[in-house]
Amino acid sequence: MAVTLAEYDPAWPLAFAEQRDRLAVLLAPRLAAPVEHIGSTAVPGLRAKPVVDVLAPVRSLDGEARAAMVAALSADGWLHWPDDPRADTRLWFLRPRPEARTHHLHVAVHGDARATSLLAFRDALRADPSAAAEYERLKSRLAREHPSARNAYTNGKAEFVARVLRAAGIPRPVLEELPESSE
């Protein structure tokens, strides 16, 4: 999948809010905390891949809960990725279809280390414009260097993300690192 960054779009928070409201109804009995807008589209002014990332913190991902959420979300048009290498700690979905995705949905147990890292990173960038600007420069450089290598692009951000998270008080951040060979 190509790495393409777009200028910040003020419609991203609206696209998130629409899905947040739908998810609050679909997952109501299972949500443990509010549905959150995460990722670069959640940071005002930041260039980003134009896909809105959403985090739904739930009480459990156990068998029955997992099956019920996959069924409810699939019926609402979310496409589940059953082969997610992190399927033991999250459910991952996209919409409307892989080649024209507008949203990613991460369903994780409330308080999960990776979900906590995602929220802390978003909050750190929102609170520190200089860190957000540095992150944007890094992302722009990586997108130029790896225009069709999504894993290399993602892995190239890892050191910066870890540094920001440590500064935010997360001593051992859980990062998304992808194998270089599965581009």
Secondary structure, DSSP 8 states (H G I E B T S, - for coil): -----B---THHHHHHHHHHHHHHHHTTTTBSS--EEESGGGSTT--B-S-EEEEEEES--SHHHHHHHHHHHHHTT-EE-TT-TTTTTEEEEEES-GGG--EEEEEEETT-HHHHHHHHHHHHHHH-HHHHHHHHHHHHHHHHH-TT-HHHHHHHTHHHHHHHHHHTT-SS-------GGG-
